[in-house]
Amino acid sequence: MIQGKHFLLLFLLGLPLAMIAQEASGPIHVEVKQENGKWTLYRGGKPYFIKGVGGQNYLDRAVAYGANSVRTWGSGEAVAVLDEAHAKGLTVLFGLWVGQERQGFDYDDAKAVKAQLEQFREVVKSNKNHP
C-alpha cells in the first residue's frame, strides 16, 4: 500500500499526465439546452456565458478585459487562430461570410446556395475537432 510522501509524490507526478490526457482526448462537448422556457449554452457540461470580443489581433487584451470568446471576421488562418485562442483560454466563433443579394448573390440559384453551404461545411469539418 502506498502511504504518505510516496502517495503525494505519485499524485504530483501523475497530475500533469492526467491533464495532458484530458487535453489530448479531443474537443470539449458543447450543446444548447432548453430549460424552463430558456435556452442555455453548455460547454463541458457547465453553463457557458459568452463574454466576447470581435477580431483576433489583440487576444491578450481580450483576456485582460475578461473576455472568454472571440469572433473572427473570416476563417482564414483558422488553425493558428484556434491554437492561439486555446492557449489563452478563449473559445472562437468564426465569422462565415454569407452571400448577399445586394452584392449579386442569388438565393434562387440552388447551385450557388449549395456551393456556399459546402464551403461552410468544409470550414466546420476541418476545424471541429480542435480542443
Helices and strands as residue ranges (DSSP letters): H 4-24, E 30-35, E 38-43, E 46-47, E 52-54, H 59-64, E 69-71, H 78-87, E 91-93, G 101-103, H 110-127
